[in-house]
Amino acid sequence: MKIRVLYFARLREALGTGREEIELPASVATLGELRAWMIGRGDPWAKAFSTIRPLRAALAQKVCDDDARLREGAEVAFFPPVTGG
Amino acid sequence: MGVHVRIQESDFDPGAEIEAMRSPTAGAVVSFVGQARGSSGGRMVASLFLEHYPGMTEAALERIGAQAVARWGLAEARIVHRVGEVPAGGRIVFAAASSAHRAQAFAACAFLVDHLKTDAPFWKQERGVDGAHWVEARGEDEAARDRWRDRARDGEPERGGGQ
């Protein structure tokens, strides 16, 4: 399954990029599994995803829990808690 | 009328925004302007850099505005939020509510600000002579938003205790 992943703020800086197109293995089907897979990729993802906490996630531009299911072509975003206003 | 949301890099004119909310159904307009502080925790801040999630940000602000319009029967809810670099003292955000009477407009304006701080995907970075620091989210901002749950339909938030 191919998805687009966006990163923002401190996480974007830690990874040196704001977006990736990723071909996921069949074993990764949920947001929580995607987090674990990111840590398993090694650095810089491992360090960023294990040290920048909490890290929120959005699927199709809606904040979602880790049990949300990924779909082909999905847009996923990871980011620290928001600080607007 | 209804919900008006804009994200922009350029500055805005609060007077022009308020003027645009004039209408025969609006007996009251209450507005808030958020500005960039020039210091933070003892550090000098020369400017704030504001990042956002294009698309999701607009949808989140539209949703917050629609909730306020429905809850207080507003004539209009208006949010203008800047992104990019804002110098110390510069304007960051405009939020305003117009309604037939003042109580609804006061409450709705506070609701808009309390929610846009916690529910819209913006991130602030403070920039100064000693480098750049991402602003940490504050627990009291979520508490300010959560006070609006289970609250009377209009009027002020309950500050602890109460029903």
gemmi code that builds the backbone of each chain (N, CA, C; Angstrom):
import gemmi

chains = {
    "A": [
        ("MET", (0.853, -1.196, 0.000), (0.000, 0.000, 0.000), (0.884, 1.239, 0.000)),
        ("LYS", (0.537, 2.188, -0.886), (1.314, 3.423, -0.968), (0.552, 4.544, -0.276)),
        ("ILE", (1.253, 5.297, 0.595), (0.625, 6.421, 1.285), (1.544, 7.642, 1.217)),
        ("ARG", (0.959, 8.802, 1.522), (1.746, 10.033, 1.639), (1.810, 10.377, 3.123)),
        ("VAL", (3.012, 10.708, 3.616), (3.161, 11.074, 5.028), (3.740, 12.483, 5.120)),
        ("LEU", (3.079, 13.330, 5.916), (3.525, 14.709, 6.128), (4.048, 14.870, 7.551)),
        ("TYR", (5.069, 15.711, 7.702), (5.644, 15.993, 9.026), (5.647, 17.497, 9.245)),
        ("PHE", (5.380, 17.917, 10.486), (5.334, 19.342, 10.769), (6.194, 19.734, 11.968)),
        ("ALA", (6.580, 21.015, 11.958), (7.245, 21.682, 13.087), (8.527, 20.948, 13.497)),
        ("ARG", (8.677, 20.706, 14.801), (9.892, 20.091, 15.329), (10.187, 18.740, 14.652)),
        ("LEU", (9.150, 17.996, 14.357), (9.345, 16.680, 13.721), (9.877, 16.845, 12.292)),
        ("ARG", (9.329, 17.805, 11.555), (9.795, 18.081, 10.194), (11.289, 18.428, 10.214)),
        ("GLU", (11.679, 19.270, 11.174), (13.093, 19.654, 11.266), (13.975, 18.458, 11.598)),
        ("ALA", (13.505, 17.604, 12.534), (14.312, 16.449, 12.949), (14.527, 15.479, 11.787)),
        ("LEU", (13.520, 15.391, 10.894), (13.623, 14.439, 9.779), (14.238, 15.073, 8.533)),
        ("GLY", (14.325, 16.395, 8.517), (14.917, 17.074, 7.366), (14.029, 17.061, 6.132)),
        ("THR", (12.746, 16.722, 6.313), (11.805, 16.741, 5.193), (10.380, 16.910, 5.712)),
        ("GLY", (9.517, 17.497, 4.873), (8.139, 17.712, 5.268), (7.179, 16.678, 4.713)),
        ("ARG", (7.654, 15.855, 3.754), (6.736, 14.855, 3.192), (7.492, 13.704, 2.545)),
        ("GLU", (6.847, 12.562, 2.549), (7.400, 11.364, 1.911), (6.257, 10.589, 1.266)),
        ("GLU", (6.554, 9.925, 0.157), (5.641, 8.918, -0.398), (6.244, 7.578, 0.028)),
        ("ILE", (5.456, 6.762, 0.693), (5.989, 5.526, 1.265), (5.197, 4.314, 0.769)),
        ("GLU", (5.898, 3.280, 0.348), (5.286, 1.995, 0.001), (5.373, 1.113, 1.244)),
        ("LEU", (4.226, 0.843, 1.855), (4.230, 0.120, 3.124), (4.152, -1.391, 2.908)),
        ("PRO", (4.792, -2.164, 3.791), (4.593, -3.613, 3.755), (3.162, -3.956, 4.197)),
        ("ALA", (2.677, -5.101, 3.813), (1.293, -5.493, 4.109), (1.025, -5.583, 5.609)),
        ("SER", (2.074, -5.729, 6.394), (1.903, -5.877, 7.846), (1.513, -4.566, 8.528)),
        ("VAL", (1.627, -3.442, 7.816), (1.307, -2.139, 8.417), (-0.075, -1.700, 7.938)),
        ("ALA", (-1.066, -1.777, 8.820), (-2.444, -1.496, 8.410), (-3.100, -0.380, 9.211)),
        ("THR", (-2.500, 0.021, 10.340), (-3.106, 1.061, 11.182), (-2.089, 2.160, 11.473)),
        ("LEU", (-2.601, 3.276, 12.017), (-1.713, 4.384, 12.392), (-0.687, 3.935, 13.432)),
        ("GLY", (-1.133, 3.140, 14.402), (-0.228, 2.667, 15.447), (0.872, 1.791, 14.862)),
        ("GLU", (0.497, 0.946, 13.905), (1.499, 0.088, 13.265), (2.472, 0.913, 12.423)),
        ("LEU", (1.962, 2.010, 11.855), (2.836, 2.898, 11.085), (3.860, 3.578, 12.004)),
        ("ARG", (3.416, 4.002, 13.210), (4.365, 4.581, 14.182), (5.480, 3.589, 14.495)),
        ("ALA", (5.092, 2.353, 14.783), (6.088, 1.328, 15.133), (7.029, 1.060, 13.955)),
        ("TRP", (6.452, 1.053, 12.740), (7.256, 0.818, 11.548), (8.269, 1.944, 11.351)),
        ("MET", (7.861, 3.195, 11.652), (8.760, 4.349, 11.532), (9.971, 4.173, 12.456)),
        ("ILE", (9.713, 3.732, 13.674), (10.810, 3.533, 14.634), (11.722, 2.412, 14.138)),
        ("GLY", (11.131, 1.418, 13.500), (11.913, 0.302, 12.980), (12.760, 0.649, 11.755)),
        ("ARG", (12.505, 1.807, 11.133), (13.286, 2.210, 9.954), (14.702, 2.639, 10.317)),
        ("GLY", (14.968, 2.878, 11.611), (16.266, 3.414, 12.005), (16.243, 4.931, 11.963)),
        ("ASP", (17.373, 5.540, 12.283), (17.432, 6.999, 12.329), (17.385, 7.614, 10.930)),
        ("PRO", (16.846, 8.842, 10.775), (16.387, 9.742, 11.851), (14.983, 9.439, 12.375)),
        ("TRP", (14.233, 8.526, 11.693), (12.843, 8.282, 12.111), (12.774, 7.679, 13.512)),
        ("ALA", (13.669, 6.711, 13.797), (13.636, 6.036, 15.102), (13.806, 7.052, 16.224)),
        ("LYS", (14.808, 7.903, 16.093), (15.089, 8.885, 17.147), (13.932, 9.877, 17.267)),
        ("ALA", (13.467, 10.396, 16.136), (12.412, 11.414, 16.170), (11.111, 10.852, 16.741)),
        ("PHE", (10.701, 9.664, 16.254), (9.421, 9.098, 16.701), (9.482, 8.575, 18.133)),
        ("SER", (10.671, 8.308, 18.665), (10.732, 7.823, 20.045), (11.026, 8.946, 21.030)),
        ("THR", (11.526, 10.099, 20.562), (11.859, 11.162, 21.520), (10.900, 12.353, 21.477)),
        ("ILE", (10.265, 12.617, 20.350), (9.334, 13.748, 20.292), (7.963, 13.244, 20.736)),
        ("ARG", (7.650, 13.458, 22.003), (6.409, 12.955, 22.588), (5.716, 14.089, 23.339)),
        ("PRO", (4.378, 14.149, 23.284), (3.536, 13.277, 22.474), (3.597, 13.683, 21.006)),
        ("LEU", (3.278, 12.738, 20.145), (3.246, 12.982, 18.706), (1.843, 12.641, 18.210)),
        ("ARG", (1.119, 13.664, 17.777), (-0.245, 13.443, 17.287), (-0.197, 12.912, 15.851)),
        ("ALA", (-1.323, 12.320, 15.436), (-1.410, 11.824, 14.066), (-2.759, 12.203, 13.467)),
        ("ALA", (-2.748, 12.525, 12.177), (-3.992, 12.797, 11.460), (-4.048, 11.888, 10.241)),
        ("LEU", (-5.267, 11.419, 9.931), (-5.500, 10.603, 8.741), (-6.575, 11.323, 7.931)),
        ("ALA", (-6.309, 11.567, 6.660), (-7.225, 12.333, 5.812), (-7.573, 13.675, 6.477)),
        ("GLN", (-6.552, 14.307, 7.080), (-6.666, 15.636, 7.687), (-7.603, 15.670, 8.897)),
        ("LYS", (-7.803, 14.524, 9.553), (-8.556, 14.494, 10.811), (-7.704, 13.805, 11.865)),
        ("VAL", (-7.605, 14.401, 13.068), (-6.835, 13.772, 14.143), (-7.459, 12.422, 14.466)),
        ("CYS", (-6.631, 11.382, 14.525), (-7.140, 10.020, 14.722), (-6.340, 9.291, 15.782)),
        ("ASP", (-6.967, 8.259, 16.354), (-6.281, 7.373, 17.300), (-5.454, 6.351, 16.531)),
        ("ASP", (-4.616, 5.633, 17.283), (-3.697, 4.687, 16.660), (-4.390, 3.488, 16.022)),
        ("ASP", (-5.666, 3.249, 16.353), (-6.336, 2.094, 15.744), (-6.984, 2.445, 14.391)),
        ("ALA", (-6.841, 3.707, 13.954), (-7.404, 4.096, 12.640), (-6.714, 3.301, 11.530)),
        ("ARG", (-7.506, 2.842, 10.559), (-6.973, 1.981, 9.499), (-6.516, 2.799, 8.296)),
        ("LEU", (-5.354, 2.472, 7.776), (-4.794, 3.147, 6.604), (-5.429, 2.592, 5.341)),
        ("ARG", (-5.487, 3.450, 4.307), (-6.009, 3.014, 3.010), (-5.032, 3.412, 1.917)),
        ("GLU", (-5.095, 2.715, 0.807), (-4.278, 3.045, -0.359), (-4.433, 4.540, -0.697)),
        ("GLY", (-3.315, 5.229, -0.877), (-3.366, 6.633, -1.255), (-3.650, 7.593, -0.109)),
        ("ALA", (-3.716, 7.077, 1.124), (-4.076, 7.918, 2.274), (-3.040, 9.005, 2.522)),
        ("GLU", (-3.519, 10.128, 3.067), (-2.618, 11.179, 3.542), (-2.573, 11.103, 5.063)),
        ("VAL", (-1.375, 10.840, 5.585), (-1.154, 10.740, 7.024), (-0.251, 11.895, 7.434)),
        ("ALA", (-0.499, 12.481, 8.598), (0.391, 13.526, 9.097), (0.758, 13.229, 10.543)),
        ("PHE", (2.008, 13.475, 10.885), (2.473, 13.377, 12.275), (2.968, 14.753, 12.704)),
        ("PHE", (2.630, 15.136, 13.958), (3.050, 16.466, 14.433), (2.968, 16.555, 15.956)),
        ("PRO", (3.763, 17.481, 16.535), (3.672, 17.731, 17.980), (2.353, 18.432, 18.291)),
        ("PRO", (1.975, 18.514, 19.588), (0.761, 19.245, 19.958), (0.780, 20.661, 19.369)),
        ("VAL", (-0.405, 21.154, 18.969), (-0.483, 22.417, 18.244), (-0.326, 23.601, 19.199)),
        ("THR", (0.162, 24.721, 18.664), (0.432, 25.908, 19.495), (0.067, 27.199, 18.768)),
        ("GLY", (-1.126, 27.219, 18.136), (-1.532, 28.421, 17.402), (-2.173, 29.468, 18.302)),
        ("GLY", (-2.791, 30.443, 17.655), (-3.517, 31.486, 18.370), (-2.619, 32.610, 18.856)),
    ],
    "B": [
        ("MET", (-21.768, 37.094, 6.703), (-22.689, 36.207, 7.436), (-22.094, 34.812, 7.541)),
        ("GLY", (-22.527, 34.058, 8.534), (-22.054, 32.697, 8.680), (-20.624, 32.651, 9.196)),
        ("VAL", (-19.840, 31.760, 8.594), (-18.467, 31.576, 9.053), (-17.515, 32.137, 8.003)),
        ("HIS", (-16.576, 32.943, 8.448), (-15.576, 33.517, 7.553), (-14.196, 33.168, 8.116)),
        ("VAL", (-13.396, 32.424, 7.341), (-12.075, 31.980, 7.786), (-11.033, 32.350, 6.730)),
        ("ARG", (-9.905, 32.909, 7.156), (-8.801, 33.173, 6.235), (-7.469, 32.843, 6.897)),
        ("ILE", (-6.564, 32.247, 6.111), (-5.177, 32.042, 6.520), (-4.345, 32.891, 5.569)),
        ("GLN", (-3.438, 33.701, 6.085), (-2.659, 34.548, 5.188), (-1.317, 34.903, 5.794)),
        ("GLU", (-0.335, 35.178, 4.924), (0.980, 35.602, 5.410), (0.966, 37.079, 5.773)),
        ("SER", (0.178, 37.862, 5.061), (0.205, 39.311, 5.253), (-0.548, 39.714, 6.520)),
        ("ASP", (-0.266, 40.923, 6.985), (-0.952, 41.478, 8.145), (-2.424, 41.718, 7.779)),
        ("PHE", (-3.247, 41.901, 8.818), (-4.663, 42.227, 8.589), (-4.978, 43.529, 9.324)),
        ("ASP", (-6.113, 44.122, 8.960), (-6.563, 45.371, 9.575), (-7.777, 45.058, 10.449)),
        ("PRO", (-7.597, 45.055, 11.788), (-8.725, 44.694, 12.665), (-9.949, 45.573, 12.426)),
        ("GLY", (-9.731, 46.859, 12.165), (-10.863, 47.759, 11.927), (-11.650, 47.360, 10.694)),
        ("ALA", (-10.920, 46.956, 9.647), (-11.593, 46.555, 8.411), (-12.372, 45.254, 8.615)),
        ("GLU", (-11.816, 44.347, 9.434), (-12.523, 43.078, 9.700), (-13.825, 43.351, 10.459)),
        ("ILE", (-13.738, 44.230, 11.467), (-14.942, 44.564, 12.259), (-15.979, 45.275, 11.376)),
        ("GLU", (-15.486, 46.173, 10.525), (-16.386, 46.893, 9.618), (-17.135, 45.912, 8.709)),
        ("ALA", (-16.415, 44.861, 8.275), (-17.019, 43.887, 7.359), (-18.101, 43.063, 8.055)),
        ("MET", (-18.136, 43.104, 9.397), (-19.125, 42.314, 10.146), (-20.379, 43.118, 10.474)),
        ("ARG", (-20.437, 44.370, 10.033), (-21.610, 45.195, 10.291), (-22.801, 44.616, 9.542)),
        ("SER", (-23.938, 44.476, 10.211), (-25.147, 43.966, 9.561), (-26.361, 44.308, 10.420)),
        ("PRO", (-27.558, 44.372, 9.795), (-28.762, 44.721, 10.569), (-29.106, 43.688, 11.644)),
        ("THR", (-28.566, 42.464, 11.532), (-28.876, 41.450, 12.545), (-27.852, 41.446, 13.671)),
        ("ALA", (-26.751, 42.195, 13.504), (-25.686, 42.184, 14.506), (-25.784, 43.411, 15.402)),
        ("GLY", (-26.348, 43.217, 16.590), (-26.403, 44.311, 17.551), (-25.101, 44.461, 18.298)),
        ("ALA", (-24.253, 43.415, 18.245), (-22.988, 43.440, 18.982), (-21.912, 42.714, 18.189)),
        ("VAL", (-20.708, 43.268, 18.216), (-19.529, 42.599, 17.658), (-18.464, 42.601, 18.742)),
        ("VAL", (-17.957, 41.408, 19.095), (-16.864, 41.305, 20.068), (-15.676, 40.694, 19.350)),
        ("SER", (-14.504, 41.342, 19.467), (-13.330, 40.865, 18.729), (-12.128, 40.679, 19.637)),
        ("PHE", (-11.213, 39.823, 19.206), (-9.960, 39.549, 19.913), (-8.824, 39.625, 18.909)),
        ("VAL", (-7.720, 40.266, 19.296), (-6.515, 40.279, 18.466), (-5.367, 39.695, 19.278)),
        ("GLY", (-4.743, 38.634, 18.774), (-3.571, 38.040, 19.417), (-2.316, 38.595, 18.770)),
        ("GLN", (-1.340, 38.993, 19.594), (-0.117, 39.619, 19.082), (1.121, 38.877, 19.574)),
        ("ALA", (2.230, 39.046, 18.890), (3.474, 38.349, 19.224), (4.197, 39.071, 20.357)),
        ("ARG", (4.427, 38.354, 21.470), (5.168, 38.934, 22.590), (6.655, 39.010, 22.259)),
        ("GLY", (7.324, 40.047, 22.778), (8.744, 40.249, 22.503), (9.666, 39.540, 23.464)),
        ("SER", (9.098, 38.789, 24.426), (9.938, 38.003, 25.327), (9.172, 36.768, 25.751)),
        ("SER", (9.928, 35.733, 26.130), (9.309, 34.469, 26.540), (10.247, 33.764, 27.509)),
        ("GLY", (9.792, 33.580, 28.747), (10.609, 32.902, 29.745), (11.976, 33.554, 29.927)),
        ("GLY", (12.034, 34.886, 29.867), (13.295, 35.598, 30.060), (14.115, 35.762, 28.794)),
        ("ARG", (13.693, 35.096, 27.696), (14.415, 35.227, 26.417), (13.790, 36.332, 25.578)),
        ("MET", (14.639, 37.067, 24.879), (14.130, 38.044, 23.925), (13.651, 37.303, 22.680)),
        ("VAL", (12.491, 37.697, 22.177), (11.955, 37.095, 20.954), (11.856, 38.186, 19.888)),
        ("ALA", (12.605, 38.013, 18.802), (12.584, 39.017, 17.731), (11.379, 38.811, 16.821)),
        ("SER", (11.034, 37.532, 16.613), (9.886, 37.235, 15.749), (9.349, 35.849, 16.060)),
        ("LEU", (8.120, 35.634, 15.629), (7.509, 34.307, 15.699), (7.380, 33.779, 14.277)),
        ("PHE", (7.688, 32.490, 14.109), (7.426, 31.835, 12.833), (6.250, 30.888, 13.044)),
        ("LEU", (5.232, 31.011, 12.195), (4.029, 30.185, 12.331), (3.914, 29.225, 11.160)),
        ("GLU", (3.895, 27.944, 11.486), (3.730, 26.893, 10.474), (2.307, 26.357, 10.569)),
        ("HIS", (1.753, 25.865, 9.462), (0.418, 25.261, 9.541), (0.308, 24.094, 8.567)),
        ("TYR", (-0.806, 23.382, 8.692), (-1.088, 22.225, 7.846), (-2.152, 22.671, 6.846)),
        ("PRO", (-1.748, 23.096, 5.639), (-2.718, 23.630, 4.673), (-3.850, 22.622, 4.417)),
        ("GLY", (-5.050, 23.108, 4.364), (-6.200, 22.230, 4.145), (-6.840, 21.840, 5.466)),
        ("MET", (-6.077, 21.152, 6.311), (-6.620, 20.748, 7.608), (-6.876, 21.970, 8.486)),
        ("THR", (-6.009, 22.975, 8.381), (-6.176, 24.179, 9.198), (-7.485, 24.882, 8.867)),
        ("GLU", (-7.727, 25.099, 7.580), (-8.957, 25.780, 7.174), (-10.194, 25.003, 7.628)),
        ("ALA", (-10.140, 23.675, 7.470), (-11.280, 22.841, 7.870), (-11.511, 22.930, 9.380)),
        ("ALA", (-10.421, 22.931, 10.150), (-10.555, 22.997, 11.612), (-11.158, 24.336, 12.032)),
        ("LEU", (-10.709, 25.427, 11.418), (-11.234, 26.750, 11.784), (-12.694, 26.893, 11.359)),
        ("GLU", (-13.035, 26.352, 10.177), (-14.438, 26.378, 9.723), (-15.338, 25.629, 10.712)),
        ("ARG", (-14.832, 24.501, 11.205), (-15.612, 23.690, 12.144), (-15.818, 24.447, 13.461)),
        ("ILE", (-14.757, 25.073, 13.958), (-14.859, 25.845, 15.204), (-15.854, 27.001, 15.027)),
        ("GLY", (-15.762, 27.689, 13.895), (-16.675, 28.797, 13.631), (-18.114, 28.329, 13.537)),
        ("ALA", (-18.328, 27.203, 12.856), (-19.691, 26.674, 12.695), (-20.285, 26.255, 14.039)),
        ("GLN", (-19.432, 25.692, 14.911), (-19.914, 25.318, 16.250), (-20.380, 26.554, 17.012)),
        ("ALA", (-19.609, 27.642, 16.906), (-19.976, 28.875, 17.621), (-21.257, 29.481, 17.060)),
        ("VAL", (-21.383, 29.501, 15.724), (-22.586, 30.055, 15.099), (-23.816, 29.279, 15.548)),
        ("ALA", (-23.708, 27.941, 15.574), (-24.852, 27.109, 15.954), (-25.181, 27.264, 17.440)),
        ("ARG", (-24.149, 27.320, 18.277), (-24.367, 27.340, 19.729), (-24.990, 28.652, 20.218)),
        ("TRP", (-24.554, 29.778, 19.605), (-25.041, 31.073, 20.090), (-25.935, 31.794, 19.084)),
        ("GLY", (-26.257, 31.148, 17.968), (-27.110, 31.785, 16.963), (-26.493, 33.064, 16.420)),
        ("LEU", (-25.197, 32.998, 16.147), (-24.467, 34.201, 15.725), (-24.883, 34.675, 14.343)),
        ("ALA", (-24.706, 35.972, 14.101), (-24.786, 36.486, 12.739), (-23.530, 36.040, 11.987)),
        ("GLU", (-22.361, 36.132, 12.640), (-21.114, 35.745, 11.987), (-20.045, 35.369, 12.997)),
        ("ALA", (-19.219, 34.391, 12.611), (-17.972, 34.080, 13.321), (-16.852, 34.287, 12.321)),
        ("ARG", (-15.829, 35.022, 12.708), (-14.756, 35.367, 11.772), (-13.397, 35.073, 12.410)),
        ("ILE", (-12.549, 34.333, 11.699), (-11.196, 34.040, 12.174), (-10.211, 34.340, 11.041)),
        ("VAL", (-9.224, 35.178, 11.331), (-8.130, 35.447, 10.389), (-6.841, 35.078, 11.119)),
        ("HIS", (-6.053, 34.163, 10.567), (-4.828, 33.711, 11.241), (-3.655, 33.841, 10.284)),
        ("ARG", (-2.595, 34.476, 10.773), (-1.408, 34.620, 9.930), (-0.503, 33.409, 10.043)),
        ("VAL", (0.268, 33.153, 8.963), (1.325, 32.143, 8.966), (2.600, 32.809, 8.439)),
        ("GLY", (3.734, 32.128, 8.636), (5.007, 32.723, 8.233), (5.601, 33.506, 9.384)),
        ("GLU", (6.419, 34.494, 9.070), (7.135, 35.212, 10.120), (6.398, 36.474, 10.544)),
        ("VAL", (6.219, 36.638, 11.863), (5.550, 37.804, 12.436), (6.512, 38.455, 13.438)),
        ("PRO", (6.852, 39.720, 13.252), (7.784, 40.370, 14.179), (7.153, 40.586, 15.549)),
        ("ALA", (7.978, 40.710, 16.598), (7.470, 40.992, 17.940), (6.575, 42.216, 17.887)),
        ("GLY", (5.431, 42.127, 18.545), (4.467, 43.221, 18.520), (3.492, 43.131, 17.363)),
        ("GLY", (3.775, 42.261, 16.407), (2.908, 42.120, 15.241), (1.653, 41.332, 15.566)),
        ("ARG", (0.647, 41.479, 14.703), (-0.615, 40.755, 14.894), (-0.506, 39.330, 14.353)),
        ("ILE", (-1.061, 38.366, 15.120), (-1.056, 36.957, 14.715), (-2.450, 36.507, 14.296)),
        ("VAL", (-3.435, 36.811, 15.132), (-4.764, 36.241, 14.900), (-5.860, 37.250, 15.244)),
        ("PHE", (-6.937, 37.200, 14.448), (-8.143, 37.983, 14.713), (-9.291, 36.998, 14.854)),
        ("ALA", (-10.040, 37.110, 15.934), (-11.235, 36.275, 16.099), (-12.365, 37.180, 16.564)),
        ("ALA", (-13.533, 37.037, 15.972), (-14.652, 37.895, 16.361), (-15.980, 37.184, 16.143)),
        ("ALA", (-16.954, 37.606, 16.940), (-18.303, 37.058, 16.831), (-19.282, 38.220, 16.825)),
        ("SER", (-20.293, 38.128, 15.965), (-21.356, 39.132, 15.982), (-22.688, 38.436, 16.227)),
        ("SER", (-23.519, 39.096, 17.018), (-24.821, 38.500, 17.359), (-25.813, 39.609, 17.673)),
        ("ALA", (-27.068, 39.220, 17.897), (-28.106, 40.208, 18.173), (-27.787, 40.966, 19.462)),
        ("HIS", (-27.308, 40.221, 20.468), (-27.059, 40.842, 21.780), (-25.643, 40.511, 22.264)),
        ("ARG", (-25.143, 41.295, 23.227), (-23.720, 41.245, 23.553), (-23.276, 39.964, 24.265)),
        ("ALA", (-24.130, 39.388, 25.124), (-23.683, 38.237, 25.919), (-23.228, 37.088, 25.019)),
        ("GLN", (-24.006, 36.833, 23.954), (-23.666, 35.756, 23.028), (-22.363, 36.062, 22.293)),
        ("ALA", (-22.155, 37.321, 21.920), (-20.942, 37.683, 21.180), (-19.705, 37.565, 22.069)),
        ("PHE", (-19.810, 38.006, 23.337), (-18.670, 37.876, 24.257), (-18.303, 36.405, 24.445)),
        ("ALA", (-19.296, 35.577, 24.737), (-19.030, 34.157, 25.000), (-18.467, 33.476, 23.748)),
        ("ALA", (-19.065, 33.768, 22.603), (-18.645, 33.094, 21.374), (-17.227, 33.487, 20.976)),
        ("CYS", (-16.845, 34.739, 21.204), (-15.489, 35.166, 20.856), (-14.470, 34.394, 21.706)),
        ("ALA", (-14.752, 34.263, 23.004), (-13.841, 33.502, 23.878), (-13.780, 32.037, 23.449)),
        ("PHE", (-14.929, 31.477, 23.056), (-14.992, 30.094, 22.567), (-14.096, 29.922, 21.341)),
        ("LEU", (-14.182, 30.871, 20.407), (-13.364, 30.784, 19.187), (-11.874, 30.743, 19.543)),
        ("VAL", (-11.440, 31.640, 20.415), (-10.017, 31.725, 20.759), (-9.568, 30.478, 21.518)),
        ("ASP", (-10.376, 30.049, 22.503), (-10.007, 28.874, 23.290), (-9.883, 27.634, 22.403)),
        ("HIS", (-10.702, 27.522, 21.368), (-10.652, 26.341, 20.503), (-9.591, 26.428, 19.420)),
        ("LEU", (-9.374, 27.625, 18.863), (-8.376, 27.684, 17.780), (-6.966, 27.438, 18.325)),
        ("LYS", (-6.750, 27.716, 19.609), (-5.427, 27.477, 20.188), (-5.102, 25.997, 20.336)),
        ("THR", (-6.133, 25.168, 20.495), (-5.880, 23.746, 20.777), (-6.313, 22.809, 19.654)),
        ("ASP", (-7.214, 23.270, 18.774), (-7.814, 22.344, 17.804), (-7.443, 22.626, 16.345)),
        ("ALA", (-6.647, 23.658, 16.090), (-6.254, 23.961, 14.706), (-4.745, 23.729, 14.567)),
        ("PRO", (-4.322, 23.073, 13.467), (-2.910, 22.694, 13.332), (-1.988, 23.848, 12.922)),
        ("PHE", (-1.635, 24.658, 13.937), (-0.610, 25.696, 13.809), (0.500, 25.368, 14.800)),
        ("TRP", (1.728, 25.728, 14.452), (2.851, 25.575, 15.384), (3.676, 26.847, 15.359)),
        ("LYS", (4.014, 27.336, 16.580), (4.787, 28.574, 16.707), (6.238, 28.268, 17.049)),
        ("GLN", (7.132, 28.993, 16.400), (8.549, 28.931, 16.750), (9.019, 30.336, 17.108)),
        ("GLU", (9.635, 30.479, 18.291), (10.183, 31.775, 18.704), (11.592, 31.916, 18.155)),
        ("ARG", (11.872, 33.049, 17.510), (13.201, 33.286, 16.947), (13.828, 34.515, 17.591)),
        ("GLY", (15.090, 34.367, 18.016), (15.786, 35.486, 18.647), (17.274, 35.359, 18.440)),
        ("VAL", (18.030, 36.192, 19.156), (19.485, 36.192, 18.967), (20.099, 34.857, 19.395)),
        ("ASP", (19.441, 34.161, 20.347), (20.015, 32.892, 20.810), (19.397, 31.690, 20.098)),
        ("GLY", (18.851, 31.910, 18.920), (18.380, 30.785, 18.123), (16.876, 30.685, 18.054)),
        ("ALA", (16.388, 29.517, 17.650), (14.959, 29.284, 17.443), (14.465, 28.200, 18.391)),
        ("HIS", (13.290, 28.399, 18.956), (12.709, 27.444, 19.905), (11.256, 27.187, 19.538)),
        ("TRP", (10.890, 25.921, 19.344), (9.473, 25.606, 19.132), (8.734, 25.793, 20.448)),
        ("VAL", (7.594, 26.450, 20.385), (6.794, 26.701, 21.583), (6.164, 25.393, 22.040)),
        ("GLU", (6.212, 25.119, 23.354), (5.586, 23.918, 23.915), (4.098, 24.176, 24.150)),
        ("ALA", (3.280, 23.170, 23.882), (1.849, 23.286, 24.171), (1.655, 23.396, 25.685)),
        ("ARG", (0.649, 24.173, 26.085), (0.399, 24.384, 27.517), (-0.879, 23.673, 27.940)),
        ("GLY", (-0.786, 22.995, 29.063), (-1.944, 22.267, 29.577), (-3.121, 23.179, 29.858)),
        ("GLU", (-2.825, 24.416, 30.285), (-3.936, 25.314, 30.626), (-4.748, 25.713, 29.396)),
        ("ASP", (-4.137, 25.642, 28.197), (-4.908, 25.940, 26.985), (-5.967, 24.869, 26.739)),
        ("GLU", (-5.603, 23.594, 26.958), (-6.593, 22.524, 26.800), (-7.661, 22.641, 27.872)),
        ("ALA", (-7.251, 23.028, 29.084), (-8.222, 23.190, 30.172), (-9.207, 24.306, 29.832)),
        ("ALA", (-8.695, 25.401, 29.210), (-9.574, 26.520, 28.831), (-10.604, 26.064, 27.810)),
        ("ARG", (-10.184, 25.223, 26.853), (-11.128, 24.697, 25.864), (-12.152, 23.780, 26.531)),
        ("ASP", (-11.645, 22.895, 27.412), (-12.524, 21.876, 27.991), (-13.594, 22.466, 28.899)),
        ("ARG", (-13.345, 23.688, 29.404), (-14.364, 24.316, 30.247), (-15.653, 24.595, 29.480)),
        ("TRP", (-15.568, 24.611, 28.119), (-16.771, 24.907, 27.331), (-17.701, 23.713, 27.204)),
        ("ARG", (-17.225, 22.516, 27.611), (-18.099, 21.341, 27.555), (-19.096, 21.396, 28.715)),
        ("ASP", (-20.257, 20.867, 28.515), (-21.240, 20.750, 29.591), (-21.531, 22.072, 30.278)),
        ("ARG", (-21.482, 23.134, 29.523), (-21.663, 24.459, 30.098), (-23.001, 24.995, 29.612)),
        ("ALA", (-23.533, 25.958, 30.344), (-24.788, 26.574, 29.918), (-24.649, 27.069, 28.486)),
        ("ARG", (-25.755, 27.154, 27.772), (-25.729, 27.474, 26.344), (-25.124, 28.844, 26.065)),
        ("ASP", (-25.347, 29.800, 26.939), (-24.706, 31.095, 26.724), (-24.135, 31.591, 28.041)),
        ("GLY", (-23.465, 32.700, 27.988), (-22.835, 33.241, 29.184), (-21.405, 32.778, 29.306)),
        ("GLU", (-20.801, 33.095, 30.403), (-19.368, 32.889, 30.610), (-19.037, 31.463, 30.991)),
        ("PRO", (-17.777, 31.037, 30.719), (-17.360, 29.723, 31.173), (-17.365, 29.643, 32.697)),
        ("GLU", (-17.629, 28.443, 33.201), (-17.572, 28.264, 34.645), (-16.132, 27.998, 35.035)),
        ("ARG", (-15.645, 28.757, 35.993), (-14.234, 28.644, 36.393), (-14.107, 27.725, 37.596)),
        ("GLY", (-14.383, 26.475, 37.421), (-14.261, 25.540, 38.535), (-15.544, 25.536, 39.346)),
        ("GLY", (-15.776, 24.456, 40.079), (-17.000, 24.331, 40.852), (-18.198, 24.328, 39.918)),
        ("GLY", (-19.282, 24.902, 40.340), (-20.466, 25.011, 39.493), (-21.057, 23.655, 39.169)),
        ("GLN", (-22.109, 23.677, 38.313), (-22.787, 22.411, 38.028), (-22.131, 21.666, 36.905)),
    ],
}
model = gemmi.Model(1)
for chain_id, residues in chains.items():
    chain = gemmi.Chain(chain_id)
    for i, (resn, *xyz) in enumerate(residues, 1):
        res = gemmi.Residue()
        res.name, res.seqid = resn, gemmi.SeqId(i, " ")
        for name, pos in zip(("N", "CA", "C"), xyz):
            atom = gemmi.Atom()
            atom.name, atom.element = name, gemmi.Element(name[0])
            atom.pos, atom.b_iso = gemmi.Position(*pos), 0.0
            res.add_atom(atom)
        chain.add_residue(res)
    model.add_chain(chain)
structure = gemmi.Structure()
structure.add_model(model)
structure.setup_entities()
